[in-house]
Amino acid sequence: MNNKLDRKAQAQLFSEARTFNAFLDKEVPDALIKELYELMKWGPTSMNCQPAYYVVVKSSDAKEKLNKALAPGNQQKSLTAPATVIIASDTQFYNKLPELFPAYPTAKDLFASNDAFRDATAFRNSSLQGAYFIMAARSLGLDCGPMSGFDNKIVDDTFFPDGRYKSNFIINIGYGDATKNYPRGPRLAFEDVVDIL
């Protein structure tokens, strides 16, 4: 049985964590990004389908390409972040199901001829995996700035020209500059959004 995390750990993951708009000029090493993936990959997905695909944008050239797809208010955020991660969905994720979900040998067939089911499953589960990515990053001492203000078509045409992957959202990662945070927004109350039946 798992033990409850202490308040300090909970605060780092949730209650004191923020969406960062600016980052310190401090590198996020590739080894740390690999450690992050090795941690977050254990988060559950339906049928263990794991459809997310990650592009870590760090070089100046790649940043300039991504910048063309960003809403004006997001351009400086990503240009100055140590890394920006494109969370995408693999539209061919189901081809890996015989290996990833051997308990259901014909699972691949459910998606191969049903584009709507395939796309909904890929989007839902890559969104989950993006959330796991954020929590893993926070657990490793990184800060995150997830964003949806960008043109998906430009991102997909630029980074995924063969059409296999579809961008979902992006996350700036690094060591946040708390002096540039906006005031924290309120959260909805338990009684307003939770029913226990």
C-alpha positions, 0 to 999 in steps of 0.5 A: 500500500502506498504511503501518503506524500507529505505536505511539502511534496504535495505542495511542490506538485500542486498547491504551490506549483504555478504556471510560469511565463518566464524562466531563469537563464539556466539549461535543462540538460538532455539527461534530465529530460530523459529522467523526466520521461522515464518517470512520467511514462508509467502514468496509465493510458487506456489499453496502455496505448501510450499515443503521445509523442514528444518534440523537445525544442531547444536549439535556436533554429527549432525555436524560430520555427516554433515561434512562427506558430505561436500567438504573439503573447506566447512568442517571447515565453517560448523563445526565452524558455530553456526548452519547449515540449510539443506534446503530440498524438501518434495517429498510428499508436494502435500498431504498437498495441500487440506489444503494449497490450498483449492481454487483448490480441485484437485491440489493434483492429478496434482502431485500424478501421475507425478513425473517429475512435482512433483520434479520440483515443489518441487525443484523450490519452496524449492529453493525460500523458502531457499532464503526467509530463507536467507532474514529473517535471515538477517532481524533478524540480522543474517549472512548467508553462503549458500553453495552447495558444498556437496554430496547430497546422503550422506546428504539424506542417513544420515538425510533422510533415508526414502527417503521422503526428498531430500537435496537442499542446505545448509546455515550456519547461525550465527553472521559473522566474517567480518575479514575473508570475501573474497573481494566482487565480482562484480555484472552484470550490469542492461543493461547486464541482463535485457530486458524491453519489 
